[in-house]
Structures are given as C-alpha cells and as structure tokens.
C-alpha cells in the first residue's frame, strides 16, 4: 500500500495517548498504525450512523414501503411453510 508522509500539529496529550495505545496496549505495531486504526474506526462509525439514519427514514419512503410489500408477497408461500401461523 502506498504511503504519504504528512505532518500534523497535535496536542501533547494526543501524542502521548497514541504512544500509549501503541506501546502500552499493543493496539498497533507503530504509532502510525494507531492513527490509521483510529481514522478507520471513526469512518466506520460515521458510515454506520449515516446508514442508521437512512434505515430510520426508510419506512416513510413510499417506494421503499412498496418494495417491502412486494418482497413480502413473493416470500409469503415460503414463509408459510417454515414459520408458525400467527
């Protein structure tokens, strides 16, 4: 993987925490690895939050609701074979 050398101006506390996470907790082999892991985790968290927001609004979307009903109809016969009657 290609690497790019960057310089960031971070508070001493942040630098100390990165060192601690790398050396003290063995979270990554290097301090760069800790930062990379932290950024990846932050991006994952943001994307999951965006996806959760989309799912939360999906039931109000008429096109989505229609698609769900169509899928339910398509699987109704198969569901009745495996799911107990309500």
VEXNUDO-43854 format. One record per residue (C-alpha): x, y, z. Coordinates in steps of 0.05 Angstrom, whole numbers. Layout:
<zafi u="X" v="Y" w="Z"/>
...
END
This chain:
<zafi u="0" v="0" w="0"/>
<zafi u="27" v="68" w="-18"/>
<zafi u="43" v="114" w="39"/>
<zafi u="46" v="190" w="43"/>
<zafi u="88" v="227" w="94"/>
<zafi u="47" v="280" w="130"/>
<zafi u="60" v="325" w="188"/>
<zafi u="3" v="342" w="236"/>
<zafi u="4" v="390" w="294"/>
<zafi u="-27" v="351" w="351"/>
<zafi u="-33" v="368" w="425"/>
<zafi u="18" v="335" w="470"/>
<zafi u="-38" v="296" w="504"/>
<zafi u="-59" v="265" w="437"/>
<zafi u="13" v="246" w="420"/>
<zafi u="21" v="214" w="489"/>
<zafi u="-43" v="175" w="480"/>
<zafi u="-21" v="150" w="412"/>
<zafi u="45" v="127" w="442"/>
<zafi u="8" v="93" w="500"/>
<zafi u="-40" v="58" w="453"/>
<zafi u="17" v="32" w="411"/>
<zafi u="68" v="14" w="464"/>
<zafi u="26" v="3" w="526"/>
<zafi u="-34" v="-32" w="496"/>
<zafi u="-2" v="-62" w="434"/>
<zafi u="-60" v="-36" w="394"/>
<zafi u="-16" v="-29" w="333"/>
<zafi u="57" v="-42" w="317"/>
<zafi u="71" v="32" w="306"/>
<zafi u="43" v="100" w="324"/>
<zafi u="24" v="109" w="251"/>
<zafi u="-15" v="44" w="257"/>
<zafi u="-54" v="71" w="317"/>
<zafi u="-72" v="134" w="279"/>
<zafi u="-93" v="93" w="218"/>
<zafi u="-135" v="48" w="262"/>
<zafi u="-168" v="107" w="296"/>
<zafi u="-185" v="141" w="230"/>
<zafi u="-213" v="75" w="202"/>
<zafi u="-255" v="66" w="264"/>
<zafi u="-281" v="138" w="261"/>
<zafi u="-300" v="129" w="187"/>
<zafi u="-335" v="64" w="203"/>
<zafi u="-374" v="97" w="259"/>
<zafi u="-395" v="155" w="215"/>
<zafi u="-417" v="109" w="158"/>
<zafi u="-457" v="65" w="206"/>
<zafi u="-490" v="127" w="234"/>
<zafi u="-509" v="151" w="164"/>
<zafi u="-536" v="82" w="147"/>
<zafi u="-577" v="80" w="211"/>
<zafi u="-607" v="148" w="193"/>
<zafi u="-626" v="122" w="124"/>
<zafi u="-659" v="60" w="155"/>
<zafi u="-696" v="103" w="205"/>
<zafi u="-728" v="144" w="149"/>
<zafi u="-740" v="85" w="102"/>
<zafi u="-810" v="67" w="127"/>
<zafi u="-834" v="136" w="109"/>
<zafi u="-810" v="127" w="37"/>
<zafi u="-869" v="104" w="-6"/>
<zafi u="-824" v="70" w="-57"/>
<zafi u="-787" v="31" w="-2"/>
<zafi u="-852" v="11" w="31"/>
<zafi u="-880" v="-14" w="-36"/>
<zafi u="-817" v="-55" w="-48"/>
<zafi u="-822" v="-86" w="22"/>
<zafi u="-894" v="-106" w="9"/>
<zafi u="-875" v="-136" w="-59"/>
<zafi u="-819" v="-177" w="-26"/>
<zafi u="-867" v="-200" w="29"/>
<zafi u="-916" v="-224" w="-24"/>
<zafi u="-861" v="-261" w="-62"/>
<zafi u="-840" v="-298" w="1"/>
<zafi u="-908" v="-309" w="32"/>
<zafi u="-914" v="-381" w="8"/>
<zafi u="-843" v="-399" w="31"/>
<zafi u="-855" v="-366" w="98"/>
<zafi u="-919" v="-404" w="110"/>
<zafi u="-881" v="-469" w="101"/>
<zafi u="-829" v="-452" w="155"/>
<zafi u="-859" v="-400" w="202"/>
<zafi u="-913" v="-418" w="252"/>
<zafi u="-982" v="-388" w="240"/>
<zafi u="-997" v="-325" w="279"/>
END
